[in-house]
Amino acid sequence: MSSLQLLWFVLIGVLFAGFFFLEGFDFGVGMSVQTLTHNEAEKDQIVETIGPVWDGNEVWLITAGGAMFASYPYWYASLFSGYYLILFIILIGLIIRGVSFEFRHRMPLEKKNLWNWTLSIGSFLVPFFFGVLFISMIQGMPLDANGDMVAHFTDYINIFSIVGGVAVTLLSYLHGLNYIALKTDGPIRERAKNYAKFLYWVLYVGEVAFAVLLFFFTDFFELHLATTLIFLVLIVALTVFANISVIKDKELPAFLASGLTFVALVALLFTGLFPRVMISSITPANDLLIVNASSSPYTLKIMSIVAVTILPFVLAYTAWSYYIFRKRIKHTDHINHQTESLEA
């Protein structure tokens, strides 16, 4: 295994971690539109918190997919063909979620509810089915010697993948609640904290179930005992820290901790996969490995040069955009705006 092959395996993991850290709270806010708010003014208030950043956050997913295509074409081919239907559902979720932002903004008040629902449903579908995808992948899928996957329903949907999907969805929801508490004022801010205080206890149960199923359904503990235990402990520790931060009204630490929980989860999955990129449930001989799934050394070298050149500008722009839109979204502004709309 070359250093460039390892570098791009790590970079793809970093891109997915960045996607879940940034887009995770977007999904949580989207789900909160129909579960946390009490009126249209509050819906507008929390949607405005992600309005300037949600589309930029999705670039991390596009970049991760593009990096996988260019650096690990055999991994890309097996994953995207074998998970075609699940990825199609994810794409539908992203589409209906994306158009909801624009349509709900332009619709009269009495017609907004449809687009509020599509926003929430789309925000639920994406994290849930990403959880199903990644968890079923680490269990092992029926991969033949050519890297082709011929799977059945229970290969995709089983108790472990469902727990994984629920866990990623719940993490996204809590990450969104922490973001809402950080970015708003008024009743919605306190309600988000109260929801989070309760749901963290649900998450503790989910994390225990996930760890137990990880032991029985994967070879992570057998092949990577130390790193698996380290990242599981880190996930629980970050969850406890976020929970305590919510209780103590420390909103920024709570938000950062919930985001870093996603980073630790992605790190757990990628270190458990290593040195594989796809696990075959038929025989280990059919596993797709880093060494035989990557592009040529020349391609990886050119990609590395381009990444090193462009990445600083992307990170600088992302940091600048969050700095520009750092202020809280006031509850009174949306009450006044809704009153003016009704009077008009």
C-alpha positions in Angstrom: 0.0 0.0 0.0 1.4 3.4 -1.1 1.3 6.6 1.0 -0.9 8.2 -1.6 -3.4 5.3 -1.5 -3.6 5.7 2.3 -3.8 9.5 2.0 -6.8 9.4 -0.2 -8.6 6.7 1.9 -8.1 9.1 4.9 -9.2 12.1 2.8 -12.4 10.5 1.7 -13.1 9.7 5.4 -12.4 13.4 6.3 -14.8 14.6 3.6 -17.6 12.3 4.8 -16.9 13.5 8.4 -17.0 17.1 7.3 -20.3 16.4 5.5 -22.0 14.9 8.5 -20.6 17.6 10.9 -21.9 20.4 8.7 -24.9 18.9 7.0 -25.9 16.9 10.0 -27.3 20.0 11.8 -29.0 21.0 8.5 -30.9 17.7 8.6 -31.7 18.2 12.3 -33.1 21.7 11.6 -35.1 20.4 8.7 -36.7 17.7 10.9 -37.3 20.3 13.6 -39.5 22.3 11.3 -42.5 20.0 11.9 -41.5 18.6 15.3 -40.2 21.5 17.3 -42.1 24.6 16.2 -45.5 25.8 17.3 -46.3 28.3 14.5 -45.2 29.5 11.1 -43.0 32.3 12.6 -40.9 29.8 14.4 -40.6 27.6 11.3 -39.3 30.6 9.4 -37.0 31.5 12.2 -35.2 28.1 12.3 -35.1 27.7 8.5 -33.3 31.1 8.4 -30.6 29.7 10.6 -29.4 27.4 7.8 -30.7 29.4 4.8 -27.2 30.9 3.9 -25.2 27.7 4.5 -27.1 24.5 3.7 -26.3 24.3 0.0 -22.6 25.0 0.7 -22.6 22.2 3.3 -23.8 19.7 0.6 -20.7 20.4 -1.4 -18.8 18.1 1.1 -20.9 15.2 -0.1 -20.4 16.0 -3.8 -16.7 16.3 -3.2 -16.6 13.0 -1.3 -18.3 11.2 -4.1 -16.0 12.9 -6.7 -12.9 12.0 -4.7 -14.1 8.4 -4.4 -14.7 8.2 -8.2 -11.3 9.6 -9.1 -9.1 7.9 -6.4 -11.0 4.6 -5.9 -13.0 3.9 -9.1 -13.5 0.2 -8.2 -14.8 1.1 -4.8 -17.1 3.7 -6.4 -18.3 1.2 -9.0 -19.2 -1.5 -6.4 -20.7 0.9 -3.9 -22.9 3.0 -6.3 -24.1 0.0 -8.3 -24.8 -2.2 -5.3 -26.6 0.6 -3.4 -28.4 2.0 -6.4 -31.8 2.0 -4.8 -30.7 3.4 -1.4 -28.7 6.1 -3.1 -31.7 6.9 -5.3 -33.9 7.4 -2.1 -31.1 9.6 -0.7 -31.1 11.6 -3.9 -34.9 12.1 -3.7 -34.5 13.2 -0.1 -31.9 15.8 -1.2 -34.0 17.0 -4.1 -37.3 17.5 -2.2 -35.4 19.1 0.7 -33.6 21.5 -1.6 -36.6 22.7 -3.5 -38.5 23.1 -0.3 -36.4 26.0 0.8 -37.2 28.0 -2.3 -40.9 27.0 -2.6 -41.9 27.5 1.0 -40.3 31.0 0.9 -42.4 32.0 -2.2 -45.7 30.4 -1.2 -48.5 32.3 0.5 -48.9 31.4 4.2 -51.8 29.0 3.8 -49.8 26.8 1.2 -46.5 26.6 3.1 -47.4 23.5 5.1 -46.8 21.2 2.1 -43.2 22.4 1.7 -42.7 22.3 5.4 -43.5 18.6 5.3 -41.2 17.9 2.3 -38.4 19.7 4.1 -38.8 17.6 7.2 -39.3 14.3 5.2 -36.3 15.0 3.0 -34.2 15.9 6.0 -35.2 12.5 7.6 -34.6 10.3 4.6 -31.0 11.3 3.9 -29.4 10.6 7.3 -31.5 7.5 7.9 -30.6 5.8 4.6 -26.9 6.9 4.9 -26.9 5.1 8.2 -28.4 2.1 6.6 -25.9 2.2 3.8 -22.8 2.5 5.9 -23.8 0.0 8.6 -24.8 -2.6 6.1 -21.5 -2.0 4.3 -19.4 -2.7 7.4 -21.4 -6.0 8.0 -20.3 -7.2 4.7 -22.3 -7.6 1.4 -22.5 -10.4 -1.1 -19.6 -9.3 -3.3 -18.2 -11.7 -5.9 -14.7 -11.9 -7.2 -15.4 -9.2 -9.8 -16.6 -6.7 -7.2 -20.2 -7.1 -8.3 -22.9 -7.1 -5.5 -26.0 -9.2 -5.8 -27.8 -8.5 -2.5 -31.2 -9.3 -1.1 -33.6 -7.1 1.0 -32.3 -8.4 4.3 -28.7 -7.6 3.3 -29.6 -4.0 3.3 -32.4 -3.8 5.8 -31.8 -5.8 9.1 -31.7 -5.0 12.8 -28.2 -3.6 12.7 -28.7 -1.3 9.7 -32.0 -0.1 11.1 -30.3 0.7 14.4 -27.6 2.5 12.5 -30.1 4.5 10.5 -32.0 5.5 13.6 -28.7 6.4 15.4 -27.5 8.7 12.5 -31.0 10.3 12.3 -31.1 10.9 16.1 -27.6 12.3 16.1 -28.6 14.7 13.3 -31.7 15.8 15.1 -29.7 16.5 18.3 -27.0 18.3 16.3 -29.8 20.4 14.8 -31.3 21.1 18.2 -27.9 22.3 19.5 -27.5 24.5 16.4 -31.0 26.0 16.9 -30.2 26.7 20.5 -26.9 28.4 19.4 -28.4 30.4 16.6 -31.8 31.6 17.9 -33.5 33.4 20.7 -37.0 33.3 22.1 -39.2 30.3 23.0 -37.7 28.0 20.2 -34.3 28.3 21.8 -35.5 27.0 25.2 -37.7 24.3 23.6 -34.7 23.0 21.6 -32.7 22.7 24.8 -35.5 20.8 26.6 -35.9 18.4 23.7 -32.2 17.7 23.7 -32.1 17.1 27.4 -34.6 14.3 27.0 -33.3 12.8 23.7 -29.7 12.4 25.0 -31.0 9.7 27.3 -32.5 7.9 24.2 -29.2 8.3 22.4 -27.3 6.6 25.3 -29.5 3.5 24.9 -28.9 3.6 21.1 -25.2 3.8 21.5 -25.2 0.8 23.8 -27.3 -1.2 21.3 -25.0 0.0 18.5 -21.8 -1.2 20.3 -23.4 -4.6 21.1 -24.5 -5.1 17.5 -21.1 -3.9 16.2 -19.5 -6.7 18.3 -21.8 -9.5 16.9 -22.2 -8.3 13.3 -18.8 -7.1 12.3 -15.1 -8.2 12.7 -14.0 -4.8 14.0 -13.3 -6.1 17.5 -11.3 -9.0 16.1 -9.2 -7.0 13.6 -9.0 -3.6 15.2 -9.7 -4.0 18.9 -7.8 -1.0 20.2 -9.1 1.6 17.8 -12.6 0.3 17.9 -12.7 0.6 21.7 -11.1 4.0 21.6 -13.6 5.4 19.2 -16.6 3.9 20.9 -15.4 5.4 24.2 -14.8 8.7 22.5 -18.4 8.7 21.0 -19.9 8.1 24.4 -17.6 10.7 26.1 -18.6 13.3 23.5 -22.3 12.5 24.0 -21.9 12.9 27.8 -20.0 16.1 27.3 -22.7 17.5 24.9 -25.5 16.5 27.3 -23.8 18.2 30.3 -23.2 21.3 28.1 -26.9 21.5 27.2 -27.8 21.2 30.9 -25.4 24.0 31.8 -26.6 26.2 28.9 -23.2 26.0 27.2 -24.5 26.1 23.6 -21.3 26.3 21.6 -19.6 23.4 23.4 -22.8 21.3 23.0 -22.9 22.0 19.3 -19.2 21.2 18.7 -19.4 18.0 20.8 -22.5 16.7 18.8 -20.6 17.5 15.6 -17.4 15.8 16.8 -19.5 12.7 17.6 -20.2 12.4 13.9 -16.5 12.7 13.2 -15.7 10.0 15.7 -18.4 7.7 14.2 -16.9 8.1 10.7 -13.4 7.5 12.1 -14.7 4.3 13.7 -16.2 3.0 10.5 -13.2 3.8 8.3 -10.6 2.4 10.7 -12.8 -0.7 11.0 -12.9 -1.1 7.2 -9.1 -0.7 6.8 -7.3 -2.1 4.8 -10.6 -2.9 2.9 -13.0 -0.5 1.2 -15.7 -3.1 0.7 -16.3 -6.3 2.7 -17.6 -9.5 1.1 -19.9 -11.6 3.1 -19.2 -14.5 0.7 -15.5 -14.9 1.4 -12.7 -12.7 2.6 -10.9 -13.4 -0.7 -13.5 -11.2 -2.5 -12.9 -8.2 -0.2 -12.1 -5.1 -2.1 -8.8 -3.7 -0.7 -7.3 -0.3 -0.7 -4.3 -1.6 -2.7 -6.3 -3.0 -5.6 -9.3 -0.6 -5.7 -7.4 2.7 -6.3 -6.4 4.7 -9.4 -2.9 4.8 -10.8 -0.1 6.5 -8.8 0.0 9.3 -11.4 -3.7 10.0 -11.0 -3.4 10.1 -7.2 -0.3 12.4 -7.5 -2.2 14.9 -9.7 -5.2 14.8 -7.4 -3.1 15.4 -4.4 -1.5 18.5 -6.0 -4.9 19.9 -6.9 -6.3 19.2 -3.4 -3.4 20.9 -1.7 -3.8 23.9 -3.9 -7.6 24.3 -3.7 -8.5 23.1 -0.2 -7.2 26.1 1.7 -9.4 28.5 -0.3 -12.5 26.2 0.3 -11.8 26.1 4.0 -11.2 29.9 4.1 -14.5 30.6 2.3 -16.5 28.2 4.5 -15.1 29.8 7.7 -15.8 33.3 6.3 -19.4 32.4 5.4 -20.1 31.2 8.9 -18.5 34.3 10.4 -20.6 36.6 8.2 -23.9 34.8 9.3 -22.8 34.3 13.0 -25.6 36.4 14.6 -28.7 34.9 16.3 -32.0 34.9 14.4 -34.5 36.9 16.5 -37.9 35.6 17.2 -39.5 39.0 17.1 -38.4 39.7 13.6 -40.4 36.8 12.3 -43.5 37.6 14.3 -43.5 41.1 12.9 -43.0 39.8 9.3 -45.8 37.3 9.7 -48.1 40.0 11.0 -47.3 42.2 8.1 -48.0 39.4 5.6 -51.4 38.7 7.1 -52.3 42.4 7.1 -51.3 42.7 3.4 
